[in-house]
Amino acid sequence: MNEMMNSGVELMLIGMGIVFAFLALLIVMVNIMTAVIQRFFPEDSVLDVSPMTAPTSHTEAGVIAAISAALHQYRNKK
């Protein structure tokens, strides 16, 4: 029985080691790919972080009104 427990623990440690090694390799490869892509395909700004502005055109106001009406109708059904 003791021999079977030792074999089970050994197998568990080997499996966990393989999974850990794979995940570590995956992290390293993703970081290398990111560095290569940023080096050969640089972008000026990936995210356009601009402050929210109030709706100024009729289209934006119309969209907001339609969304508000849909939400109101949805909430009244429940």
C-alpha positions in Angstrom: 0.0 0.0 0.0 2.8 2.4 0.9 4.4 1.7 -2.5 1.2 2.7 -4.3 1.0 5.9 -2.3 4.6 6.8 -3.2 3.8 6.1 -6.9 0.7 8.2 -6.7 2.5 11.1 -5.1 5.4 10.8 -7.6 2.9 10.8 -10.6 1.1 13.8 -9.1 4.4 15.8 -8.7 5.5 14.9 -12.2 2.1 16.0 -13.6 2.1 19.3 -11.7 5.7 19.9 -12.8 4.8 19.4 -16.4 1.8 21.7 -16.2 3.8 24.4 -14.4 6.6 24.1 -17.0 4.1 24.5 -19.8 2.4 27.5 -18.3 5.8 29.2 -17.6 6.8 28.5 -21.3 3.5 29.9 -22.5 4.0 33.1 -20.5 7.6 33.5 -21.9 6.4 32.9 -25.4 3.6 35.4 -25.2 6.0 38.0 -23.8 8.4 37.3 -26.7 5.6 37.5 -29.3 4.4 40.8 -27.8 7.9 42.3 -27.9 8.4 41.1 -31.6 5.1 42.5 -32.7 5.6 45.8 -31.0 9.0 46.1 -32.5 8.1 45.3 -36.1 4.5 46.7 -36.1 4.5 49.8 -33.8 1.3 51.7 -33.3 1.1 55.3 -32.3 -1.7 54.9 -29.9 -3.6 51.6 -29.5 -6.2 53.1 -27.2 -7.8 56.4 -27.8 -8.5 57.5 -24.3 -10.5 60.7 -24.6 -12.9 62.1 -22.1 -16.6 61.5 -22.6 -18.4 64.5 -24.1 -22.1 65.4 -24.0 -24.1 64.4 -27.0 -24.2 67.3 -29.5 -25.8 66.0 -32.6 -29.4 64.8 -33.2 -28.1 61.3 -34.1 -26.5 60.8 -30.7 -29.5 62.2 -28.9 -31.8 60.0 -30.9 -29.7 56.9 -30.1 -29.8 57.8 -26.4 -33.5 58.3 -26.5 -34.0 54.9 -28.2 -31.9 53.1 -25.7 -33.7 54.8 -22.8 -37.1 53.9 -24.3 -36.0 50.3 -24.8 -34.7 50.1 -21.2 -37.9 51.5 -19.9 -40.0 49.0 -21.8 -37.8 46.1 -20.7 -38.0 47.1 -17.0 -41.8 47.5 -17.2 -42.1 43.9 -18.5 -40.4 42.5 -15.5 
